[in-house]
């Protein structure tokens, strides 16, 4: 019904770009992407700035599972507007789907530079850095996530995990102490004990390992695999926890 209404409006005023956009959006909502593309192509003939319409056509081809055609339209969108970060990020997703991880990372970096406050972009960029083995480069993204969303446990967990991977145990301790103010979780105590053991502070390492075991002993097998340093200390810590509970 809406499409019929838009057709009527276009019959009256065939240069009403907004009406074309609404009609195309209706076709998209009905999953009729080829028809949506036809409408967007009509729009292109009327528009002065075409970047967003090329982008929308790209999204339609992406939905039609035609990644190469979609990529072509996202590239056209960027040629029209070299700072159109949404088209950059879509290229990043498509390259990832097609196995082009260096290109996926490149476009995610470019898009995030232009839209630094977008937390979804920061998460994606952190993931791509980590996936590419560029752990140190992921840290700035992970820090932004922790600062912006301290209530999300996994932001802290990922951040401290990467800090440990790159050997920044002192920094990881500082971050973990801050994390524990927001989340009293066993995982964080396991991480903290691992940091202390790596820093040769066995007293604090043992204390935090005991807290971790008190909170959730079921995680210990996984944690021992992840953090070999706590392996030898587990028996002692378990004995102390057992004594406390008796």
TITORBA-247845 format. One record per residue: residue in three letters; y, z, x of N, C-alpha, C in turn. Coordinates in steps of 0.2 Angstrom, whole numbers, padded with zeros to 4 digits, always signed. Last residue first. Layout:
! TITORBA-247845
AlaYZXYZXYZX ...
***
This chain:
! TITORBA-247845
Unk-0126+0284+0182-0131+0290+0181-0128+0296+0179 Unk-0116+0276+0186-0118+0276+0179-0124+0281+0177 Unk-0115+0278+0199-0109+0279+0195-0112+0280+0188 Unk-0127+0272+0204-0126+0280+0205-0120+0282+0200 Unk-0125+0259+0201-0130+0262+0198-0129+0270+0198 Unk-0115+0256+0210-0113+0255+0203-0119+0259+0199 Unk-0122+0258+0222-0116+0262+0220-0114+0262+0213 Unk-0131+0247+0221-0133+0254+0222-0128+0259+0220 Unk-0123+0236+0221-0127+0238+0215-0129+0245+0215 Unk-0118+0237+0234-0113+0238+0228-0117+0239+0222 Unk-0129+0235+0242-0125+0241+0242-0121+0242+0236 Unk-0132+0222+0237-0137+0227+0236-0134+0234+0237 Unk-0121+0214+0241-0123+0215+0234-0127+0221+0233 Unk-0118+0211+0254-0115+0217+0251-0118+0219+0244 Unk-0124+0198+0257-0127+0204+0260-0124+0211+0257 Unk-0115+0190+0248-0123+0190+0248-0126+0197+0250 Unk-0102+0188+0251-0104+0194+0246-0111+0195+0246 Unk-0102+0176+0258-0100+0182+0261-0102+0188+0257 Unk-0105+0165+0250-0111+0168+0254-0109+0175+0257 Unk-0101+0161+0235-0098+0165+0241-0103+0169+0245 Unk-0109+0154+0227-0103+0151+0229-0100+0155+0235 Unk-0121+0161+0226-0121+0154+0229-0115+0152+0231 Unk-0116+0173+0221-0119+0173+0228-0119+0166+0231 Unk-0112+0169+0209-0107+0171+0213-0109+0171+0221 Unk-0124+0166+0202-0119+0161+0203-0114+0162+0209 Unk-0129+0180+0202-0132+0174+0205-0128+0169+0207 Unk-0119+0187+0195-0120+0188+0202-0123+0183+0205 Unk-0116+0188+0182-0113+0182+0185-0115+0182+0193 Unk-0120+0199+0176-0124+0193+0175-0122+0187+0179 Unk-0112+0210+0178-0117+0209+0183-0121+0202+0182 Unk-0096+0212+0174-0101+0207+0172-0106+0206+0178 Unk-0090+0225+0178-0088+0221+0172-0093+0216+0170 Unk-0098+0230+0189-0097+0234+0183-0095+0230+0177 Unk-0096+0219+0197-0103+0221+0195-0102+0225+0189 Unk-0082+0221+0200-0085+0214+0197-0092+0216+0194 Unk-0082+0233+0206-0078+0232+0200-0081+0226+0196 Unk-0089+0230+0218-0092+0235+0213-0088+0234+0206 Unk-0080+0221+0224-0087+0219+0222-0090+0224+0217 Unk-0070+0230+0227-0069+0225+0222-0075+0222+0219 Unk-0076+0238+0237-0073+0241+0231-0073+0236+0225 Unk-0080+0228+0247-0085+0232+0243-0082+0235+0237 Unk-0067+0224+0251-0072+0219+0248-0077+0223+0244 Unk-0061+0236+0256-0059+0233+0249-0063+0228+0246 Unk-0070+0237+0267-0069+0242+0262-0067+0240+0255 Unk-0069+0225+0274-0075+0226+0271-0075+0232+0266 Unk-0060+0214+0279-0058+0220+0275-0064+0222+0271 Unk-0061+0201+0284-0064+0207+0287-0062+0214+0285 Unk-0058+0191+0276-0052+0194+0280-0054+0200+0284 Unk-0069+0189+0269-0067+0184+0274-0062+0186+0278 Unk-0069+0200+0261-0074+0200+0266-0072+0195+0271 Unk-0058+0197+0253-0057+0203+0257-0063+0203+0263 Unk-0063+0186+0246-0057+0185+0250-0057+0191+0255 Unk-0073+0192+0239-0075+0186+0244-0069+0186+0249 Unk-0066+0200+0230-0070+0203+0235-0072+0198+0241 Unk-0059+0190+0223-0055+0194+0227-0060+0198+0232 Unk-0070+0184+0216-0066+0180+0220-0062+0185+0225 Unk-0074+0195+0208-0079+0192+0213-0075+0188+0218 Unk-0062+0197+0201-0064+0202+0206-0070+0199+0211 Unk-0063+0185+0193-0057+0186+0198-0059+0192+0203 Unk-0074+0187+0186-0074+0182+0190-0068+0183+0196 Unk-0071+0198+0177-0076+0199+0183-0075+0194+0188 Unk-0054+0201+0172-0060+0197+0172-0064+0198+0178 Unk-0041+0204+0165-0046+0209+0168-0053+0206+0168 Unk-0027+0195+0167-0034+0194+0165-0039+0199+0169 Unk-0014+0199+0172-0015+0196+0165-0022+0195+0162 Unk-0017+0206+0183-0012+0209+0178-0013+0206+0172 Unk-0025+0197+0190-0028+0203+0187-0023+0207+0182 Unk-0015+0188+0196-0020+0186+0190-0023+0192+0186 Unk-0010+0196+0206-0006+0194+0200-0010+0192+0194 Unk-0021+0197+0214-0019+0203+0211-0014+0202+0205 Unk-0023+0183+0216-0028+0186+0212-0025+0193+0210 Unk-0012+0180+0225-0012+0177+0218-0017+0181+0214 Unk-0015+0188+0236-0009+0189+0232-0009+0186+0225 Unk-0027+0182+0239-0027+0189+0238-0021+0191+0234 Unk-0023+0169+0243-0027+0170+0237-0027+0177+0235 Unk-0015+0172+0254-0012+0169+0249-0016+0170+0242 Unk-0026+0175+0263-0021+0180+0261-0017+0178+0255 Unk-0034+0164+0263-0037+0170+0259-0031+0175+0258 Unk-0035+0149+0264-0029+0153+0263-0030+0159+0259 Unk-0045+0139+0265-0045+0145+0270-0038+0149+0269 Unk-0047+0130+0255-0043+0128+0261-0042+0134+0266 Unk-0054+0138+0246-0057+0132+0249-0053+0129+0255 Unk-0045+0147+0242-0050+0149+0246-0054+0143+0250 Unk-0037+0139+0234-0034+0142+0240-0039+0145+0245 Unk-0046+0135+0225-0044+0130+0229-0040+0133+0235 Unk-0047+0147+0218-0053+0144+0221-0051+0139+0226 Unk-0035+0149+0213-0037+0154+0218-0043+0151+0222 Unk-0034+0139+0204-0029+0140+0209-0032+0144+0215 Unk-0044+0142+0195-0044+0135+0198-0040+0136+0205 Unk-0040+0154+0190-0046+0153+0193-0047+0147+0197 Unk-0027+0151+0184-0028+0156+0189-0034+0155+0193 Unk-0032+0143+0173-0027+0141+0178-0027+0145+0185 Unk-0041+0150+0166-0044+0145+0171-0038+0142+0175 Unk-0033+0159+0158-0037+0161+0164-0039+0156+0169 Unk-0017+0158+0153-0023+0154+0153-0027+0156+0159 Unk-0005+0165+0154-0010+0167+0149-0017+0163+0149 Unk+0004+0158+0162+0000+0163+0165-0006+0166+0160 Unk+0009+0144+0163+0004+0146+0158+0000+0152+0161 Unk+0018+0142+0173+0020+0140+0166+0016+0143+0161 Unk+0012+0146+0184+0019+0149+0183+0020+0147+0175 Unk+0000+0139+0184+0000+0146+0184+0007+0149+0182 Unk+0005+0126+0185+0002+0128+0179+0001+0135+0178 Unk+0011+0127+0198+0015+0125+0192+0012+0127+0186 Unk+0000+0128+0206+0004+0134+0205+0009+0133+0199 Unk-0007+0116+0204-0010+0122+0201-0005+0128+0201 Unk+0003+0108+0211+0001+0107+0204-0002+0113+0200 Unk+0001+0113+0224+0008+0113+0220+0007+0112+0213 Unk-0013+0110+0227-0010+0117+0226-0003+0117+0222 Unk-0017+0097+0229-0017+0100+0222-0014+0106+0221 Unk-0016+0096+0243-0011+0093+0239-0011+0095+0231 Unk-0027+0103+0247-0020+0106+0249-0015+0102+0244 Unk-0037+0094+0243-0037+0101+0240-0030+0103+0241 Unk-0043+0080+0241-0036+0082+0244-0034+0089+0241 Unk-0054+0075+0236-0055+0080+0241-0048+0082+0245 Unk-0053+0069+0224-0052+0065+0230-0053+0069+0236 Unk-0053+0079+0215-0059+0074+0215-0059+0070+0221 Unk-0041+0085+0218-0047+0089+0220-0053+0084+0220 Unk-0032+0075+0213-0032+0077+0220-0038+0080+0222 Unk-0036+0075+0199-0037+0069+0204-0037+0071+0211 Unk-0033+0088+0195-0040+0086+0195-0041+0080+0200 Unk-0019+0087+0197-0023+0092+0201-0030+0090+0201 Unk-0016+0077+0188-0015+0076+0195-0019+0081+0199 Unk-0019+0084+0176-0023+0078+0178-0022+0076+0185 Unk-0010+0095+0176-0017+0096+0176-0021+0090+0178 Unk+0002+0087+0176+0001+0092+0181-0007+0093+0182 Unk+0001+0082+0163+0001+0077+0169-0001+0081+0175 Unk+0001+0093+0155-0005+0089+0155-0005+0084+0161 Unk+0014+0098+0158+0009+0101+0160+0002+0097+0160 Unk+0029+0090+0163+0023+0089+0158+0017+0092+0161 Unk+0039+0091+0172+0038+0097+0167+0032+0096+0162 Unk+0040+0079+0178+0037+0084+0182+0035+0090+0177 Unk+0040+0064+0177+0039+0069+0171+0036+0075+0174 Unk+0040+0057+0189+0045+0056+0184+0045+0060+0178 Unk+0029+0062+0195+0035+0063+0198+0041+0062+0193 Unk+0019+0058+0186+0021+0065+0186+0027+0066+0190 Unk+0018+0044+0189+0020+0047+0182+0022+0054+0182 Unk+0014+0045+0203+0020+0041+0201+0023+0044+0194 Unk+0002+0051+0201+0007+0054+0206+0014+0051+0203 Unk-0005+0042+0193-0004+0049+0191+0001+0052+0195 Unk-0006+0031+0202-0002+0030+0196+0000+0037+0193 Unk-0014+0036+0212-0007+0033+0214-0003+0033+0208 Unk-0026+0039+0206-0022+0045+0209-0015+0042+0210 Unk-0030+0027+0202-0029+0032+0197-0025+0037+0200 Unk-0032+0021+0215-0026+0018+0210-0025+0023+0205 Unk-0043+0028+0220-0036+0028+0223-0030+0026+0219 Unk-0053+0025+0209-0050+0032+0210-0043+0032+0214 Unk-0058+0015+0200-0053+0014+0205-0050+0021+0206 Unk-0067+0015+0189-0070+0017+0196-0065+0017+0201 Unk-0063+0013+0177-0065+0007+0180-0068+0009+0187 Unk-0057+0025+0173-0063+0023+0169-0067+0017+0173 Unk-0047+0025+0182-0052+0030+0183-0058+0028+0179 Unk-0039+0015+0177-0042+0014+0184-0048+0019+0185 Unk-0035+0021+0165-0040+0015+0165-0043+0014+0172 Unk-0027+0032+0169-0034+0033+0165-0038+0027+0165 Unk-0017+0025+0175-0021+0029+0179-0028+0031+0176 Unk-0011+0018+0165-0015+0014+0170-0019+0018+0174 Unk-0006+0029+0158-0012+0025+0155-0015+0021+0160 Unk+0004+0032+0167-0002+0037+0166-0008+0033+0163 Unk+0012+0021+0166+0009+0023+0173+0003+0027+0172 Unk+0017+0022+0153+0013+0016+0155+0009+0018+0162 Unk+0024+0034+0154+0018+0034+0150+0013+0028+0151 Unk+0035+0031+0163+0029+0035+0165+0023+0035+0161 Unk+0044+0019+0167+0041+0021+0161+0034+0025+0162 Unk+0052+0014+0177+0051+0021+0176+0048+0024+0170 Unk+0053+0000+0176+0049+0003+0181+0048+0010+0181 Unk+0051-0009+0162+0055-0003+0164+0050+0001+0169 Unk+0045-0022+0164+0051-0021+0160+0055-0015+0161 Unk+0034-0018+0172+0039-0023+0174+0046-0023+0171 Unk+0028-0009+0163+0031-0007+0169+0036-0012+0172 Unk+0023-0019+0154+0028-0013+0152+0031-0010+0158 Unk+0014-0026+0162+0020-0029+0159+0025-0024+0157 Unk+0005-0016+0164+0009-0018+0170+0015-0022+0167 Unk+0000-0014+0151+0003-0008+0154+0008-0011+0160 Unk-0006-0027+0150+0000-0025+0146+0004-0019+0148 Unk-0016-0026+0159-0011-0031+0160-0005-0030+0156 Unk-0024-0016+0154-0020-0015+0160-0015-0020+0161 Unk-0029-0022+0143-0025-0017+0142-0020-0015+0148 Unk-0037-0031+0149-0032-0034+0145-0026-0028+0144 Unk-0046-0022+0155-0043-0027+0159-0037-0030+0155 Unk-0052-0015+0144-0048-0012+0149-0043-0017+0153 Unk-0055-0015+0129-0054-0021+0133-0049-0019+0139 Unk-0058-0007+0118-0062-0007+0124-0062-0013+0128 Unk-0048-0006+0109-0053-0011+0108-0058-0012+0113 Unk-0040+0004+0115-0045+0006+0109-0050+0001+0107 Unk-0034-0005+0124-0038+0001+0126-0043+0003+0121 Unk-0027-0013+0115-0033-0016+0119-0037-0010+0122 Unk-0018-0003+0111-0023-0006+0106-0029-0009+0109 Unk-0011+0000+0122-0015+0005+0119-0020+0002+0114 Unk-0005-0012+0124-0010-0010+0129-0014-0004+0126 Unk+0004-0012+0114-0001-0017+0114-0007-0015+0119 Unk+0012-0001+0118+0008+0000+0112+0003-0006+0112 Unk+0018-0008+0130+0014-0001+0130+0009+0000+0124 Unk+0025-0018+0124+0020-0019+0128+0015-0013+0129 Unk+0034-0009+0117+0030-0013+0113+0024-0016+0117 Unk+0041-0003+0128+0037+0001+0123+0032-0003+0119 Unk+0047-0014+0134+0043-0010+0138+0038-0006+0133 Unk+0057-0023+0129+0050-0024+0127+0045-0019+0129 Unk+0073-0025+0123+0069-0021+0128+0062-0021+0125 Unk+0075-0034+0113+0078-0035+0119+0075-0031+0125 Unk+0064-0042+0101+0066-0036+0105+0070-0038+0111 Unk+0058-0052+0094+0064-0050+0092+0068-0045+0096 Unk+0046-0055+0100+0051-0061+0099+0058-0058+0097 Unk+0039-0043+0098+0042-0045+0105+0047-0050+0105 Unk+0035-0043+0085+0041-0039+0087+0044-0041+0094 Unk+0024-0051+0086+0030-0053+0082+0036-0050+0084 Unk+0016-0042+0093+0018-0048+0096+0024-0052+0093 Unk+0014-0032+0083+0018-0031+0089+0020-0037+0093 Unk+0006-0039+0075+0012-0037+0072+0017-0036+0078 Unk-0005-0041+0083-0002-0047+0080+0005-0045+0078 Unk-0009-0028+0085-0007-0032+0091-0003-0038+0088 Unk-0014-0025+0072-0008-0021+0075-0005-0025+0081 Unk-0025-0033+0071-0019-0034+0067-0013-0031+0069 Unk-0033-0026+0081-0031-0034+0082-0025-0035+0078 Unk-0035-0014+0075-0030-0014+0081-0028-0022+0083 Unk-0037-0005+0064-0037-0012+0064-0032-0014+0069 Unk-0037+0009+0061-0041+0006+0066-0042-0002+0067 Unk-0027+0013+0053-0033+0010+0049-0038+0008+0055 Unk-0018+0016+0062-0020+0021+0058-0027+0019+0055 Unk-0014+0003+0065-0017+0007+0070-0021+0013+0067 Unk-0008-0001+0053-0014-0005+0056-0018-0001+0061 Unk+0003+0007+0054-0002+0008+0049-0008+0005+0051 Unk+0010+0002+0066+0007+0009+0066+0002+0010+0060 Unk+0014-0010+0061+0009-0010+0066+0006-0003+0066 Unk+0024-0005+0051+0018-0009+0049+0012-0009+0054 Unk+0033+0001+0060+0029+0005+0055+0023+0001+0052 Unk+0037-0011+0067+0034-0005+0071+0030-0001+0066 Unk+0043-0018+0057+0037-0021+0061+0033-0015+0064 Unk+0053-0010+0055+0048-0011+0049+0042-0014+0053 Unk+0061-0010+0066+0058-0004+0064+0053-0005+0059 Unk+0066-0024+0066+0061-0022+0071+0057-0015+0069 Unk+0070-0035+0055+0070-0027+0055+0064-0025+0060 Unk+0071-0048+0053+0073-0046+0060+0073-0038+0060 Unk+0069-0052+0040+0063-0053+0045+0065-0051+0052 Unk+0072-0045+0026+0075-0045+0032+0070-0045+0038 Unk+0063-0048+0015+0070-0048+0014+0074-0048+0021 Unk+0051-0048+0021+0053-0054+0018+0060-0054+0016 Unk+0050-0035+0025+0051-0040+0030+0053-0047+0027 Unk+0048-0029+0013+0054-0027+0017+0056-0033+0022 Unk+0035-0033+0011+0041-0035+0006+0048-0034+0009 Unk+0028-0028+0021+0029-0035+0020+0034-0037+0016 Unk+0030-0014+0018+0033-0017+0024+0034-0024+0024 Unk+0022-0014+0006+0029-0012+0006+0033-0015+0012 Unk+0009-0017+0012+0012-0022+0007+0020-0020+0006 Unk+0008-0006+0019+0008-0012+0023+0011-0017+0018 Unk+0006+0004+0010+0012+0004+0014+0013-0002+0017 Unk-0006+0000+0004+0000+0000+0000+0006+0000+0004 
***
